[in-house]
Amino acid sequence: MEEKDIVNTTAEELSSAKPDYEKEIASIIRSNASPAQIKDKLLDYHENDIAAALDSMSISERQRLYRLLNIDELSDIFEYVDEDNIPTYFKELDIKKKAAVVSEMDADKAVFVLQHLDKKTRDDLIELIGNDARRDIALISSFDDDQIGSKMTTNFVLIHSTLTIKQAMRELVNQAAENDNISTIYVEDENDVFCGAISLNELIIARADMPLSDLIVTSYPFVYAKEDIDDCIEWIKDYSEDSIPALDENNRLLGVITAQDIVKVVDDEMGEDYAMLAGLTSEEDLHEPLKQSIKKRLPWLIILLGLGLVVSSVVGMFETVVAQLTIVMCFQSLILDMAGNVGTQSLAVTIRVLMDEDLTARQKFGLVFKEGRVGLINGLILGILSLVCIGSYIHFFKGASILFSFSISLCIGAALMLAMLISSLVGTLIPMFFKKIHIDPAVASGPLITTVNDLVAVVTYYGLAWIFLIEIMHF
Amino acid sequence: MEEKDIVNTTAEELSSAKPDYEKEIASIIRSNASPAQIKDKLLDYHENDIAAALDSMSISERQRLYRLLNIDELSDIFEYVDEDNIPTYFKELDIKKKAAVVSEMDADKAVFVLQHLDKKTRDDLIELIGNDARRDIALISSFDDDQIGSKMTTNFVLIHSTLTIKQAMRELVNQAAENDNISTIYVEDENDVFCGAISLNELIIARADMPLSDLIVTSYPFVYAKEDIDDCIEWIKDYSEDSIPALDENNRLLGVITAQDIVKVVDDEMGEDYAMLAGLTSEEDLHEPLKQSIKKRLPWLIILLGLGLVVSSVVGMFETVVAQLTIVMCFQSLILDMAGNVGTQSLAVTIRVLMDEDLTARQKFGLVFKEGRVGLINGLILGILSLVCIGSYIHFFKGASILFSFSISLCIGAALMLAMLISSLVGTLIPMFFKKIHIDPAVASGPLITTVNDLVAVVTYYGLAWIFLIEIMHF
């Protein structure tokens, strides 16, 4: 790449100026170089890029690569293969190599790979996997998907608190061959109980005659492997650590949650929240089969249809109002949409706040009070806007009298303000209520809020129209 | 903690069984022990816990802590202080100590702290900050908030490619005193151009007589500091690395994006998406002042009000239909809500897919086709459900004839199906269109989709009602 070419370039140009590693890797495999040369060149690339490049190779090219690399190198690459390709590539390895590759993987990655193979292959493989790997895989599989233990890796460095600095250093070098997560070294006492952590760079710069205990942060943060992810992920994030230890009930170290795991968990958790807000039962991706997409979306839609019928029958109670004064019907969608929008805003804010922090009763009250005020002020602003705009619109475009036009727009403005205030409160109180009774507020709140807000908006609007426009003004 | 107490406990009990570090820290500061003892005990805790404990201390207790600890220790703690408390705690330090603490921080943290101080303090501080720190702070501040360079840290280990393994090890030990991110060691060539990375554990276990070049992954992934976060974050995530280097236009290493930075960026990006979907201009938290909350929500609401008026005037065109057959009006909210729900589902799926992957034209077409089929099938199912349920409801509860009841419910079912199909397509095409013309689809799509779907639903429903019920059936 020429220097001149990329000075003063835009972000997009920069991004496209980056080398296409996948292409390079594929062409290395296709080249006529000697196996040793090919292998040498391949190992200059990141495993993630090699894994991605497999997709653009033919079966025979991939098999050439499998033969060139040793088990260690292959298993590093297979840790990066995405779930859709796992079954295909694994089929191309013979059963012994499969078992060896899975045995070499980090246990959490191995669990992921096994989950994406068919039952028969999985059972065959587990038979052949080494004892250590099998134990680790069983450990991680023993946790539910929503327990933090299911996300941990057993790849960590653990030393005894009684070592000297020199011994600790030697132990680290020994364990570094097997474990990559070496930037934090965990310490256990003589009863195998977790008792703290040492940061690798402190160990590296320490004088050899210092006692090891000077380096140990004894009150290092930890989680229990059985804790719910929802309950501890925000807390884990705050420490900005390379890894956080996960303990069993007897305070023994089972595994660690690395920063990479945290990225994945945060991504998943927020993806779930996002999906829930959109009325999906869980996140979808591009490769999702049609049937599964339908299954993910249909449940909410059916519930929403049922709740929509409730709203419709309430609207039906105001049929006489509409029959006498059809013009009010035109603005029903406006009031309902606005109430819905405001409710969703409050819902989204409340769910994120409930997720992030443990609120005291006082803070909860403060949040409700604040959302109420936001709803009231926004409602006032929009109500006045509607009063002016809609009144003028009816007067000038529909040719109605000023009194009639502004009576109707006053009714719309007032209904809008009231509906927005109530929707804000409903959007805050409902998720709090679900949280209180231990139901995930992100799941349950959406449809209920839409329905309650629709009902509130309909009753407020048609109620006002009936009392003010028909009973008082006699239009 | 007794072992027996926590065997067979629930996740919640486990989580509450954890020690309350903040309380412990506060009581250490309040104790009558000698300063040396207090300091010794304090340093056993994680900086994040000490930072959190500051909140429960009085000013004089905090000042005691500031006196006890040295600049290095204080700056580590201040890196964890949350934004709301930064101004308060900084006011309690004298100006020299302030400058020293900020100089010692990672540059990205220092930038964050400076952003949360008032302008006067900030300007005073920048005068007093050491040259190295000032240069790093200026570098990071030079990037826009949406460029990846604004999230990088200048805390990394960089060595020359010409070193031997032994020299590299010595260089690492030297730099480890200043830099914590040592698990990946970056390598530059004789022209200071970035040329690869070495993983620390490979360096540790390497034989001293190996050439250093054997350890260097020369095609290590990197980003340009000027790239947009949106464009590269998904890509960075895939590598699951402890850190990814950020280069300038001349391929010199400027900083690194650590896994901790990635956690924050992913959290922020998804939080933004979530907020956008809910019609907020950006994420809000508990401590947001009222005025700001209103400002974040009002813009969308005003736009939505304007668009709602457009829908209302289209509904107005069907006033005669409603005047003749008021019962159809009852189900308007149902059709509009359902079309809106389906549109939001498609929108959410499309935005996540567009965010995660670079789609080929073929994949885009596939996505539209799939969303269309999902919409059609769900529409068919719900349409048939409505036909049966609503027809029976009108017949049995409203006492209308079977012909009349099921004509109306047929019209509703058909409109529902059509509206759901079209809404799915609209929900997929609109974000794609915005992406194409380089407007963030998450920002712009929501209100437009609501409006288009409302219009589609209104026209389909009342149009069908008019043609079928009034013109053909003559009800």
Interface residues (C-beta under 8 A of the other chain):
Chain A: M1 E3 I6 V7 N8 T9 A11 E12 L14 S15 A17 K18 P19 Y21 E24 L43 D44 Y45 H46 N48 D49 Y80 Q147 L172 V173 A176 A177 N179 D180 I182 S183 G196 S199 L200 N201 I204 I205 I216 V217 T218 S219 Y220 P221 F222 Y224 K226 E227 D228 D231 C232 K237 D238 Y239 S240 E241 D242 E249 N250 N251 T258 A259 Q260 I262 V263 V266 D267 M270 G271 D273 Y274 A275 L277 A278 G279 L280 E283 E284 D285 L286 L290 S293 I294 R297 L298 W300 L301 I302 L304 L305 G308 L309 V311 S312 S313 V315 G316 E319 V322 A323 T326 I327 M329 C330 F331 Q332 S333 L334 L336 D337 M338 G340 N341 V342 T344 Q345 L347 A348 V349 R352 V353 D356 E357 L359 Q363 L367 K370 R373 V374 I377 N378 I381 L382 L385 S386 C389 I390 Y393 K398 T450 D454 V458
Chain B: M1 E3 I6 V7 N8 T9 A11 E12 L14 S15 A17 K18 P19 Y21 E24 L43 D44 Y45 H46 N48 D49 Y80 Q147 L172 V173 A176 A177 N179 D180 I182 S183 G196 S199 L200 N201 I204 I205 I216 V217 T218 S219 Y220 P221 F222 Y224 K226 E227 D228 D231 C232 K237 D238 Y239 S240 E241 D242 E249 N250 N251 T258 A259 Q260 I262 V263 V266 D267 M270 G271 D273 Y274 A275 L277 A278 G279 L280 E283 E284 D285 L286 L290 S293 I294 R297 L298 W300 L301 I302 L304 L305 G308 L309 V311 S312 S313 V315 G316 E319 V322 A323 T326 I327 M329 C330 F331 Q332 S333 L334 L336 D337 M338 G340 N341 V342 T344 Q345 L347 A348 V349 R352 V353 D356 E357 L359 Q363 L367 K370 R373 V374 I377 N378 I381 L382 L385 S386 C389 I390 Y393 K398 T450 D454 V458
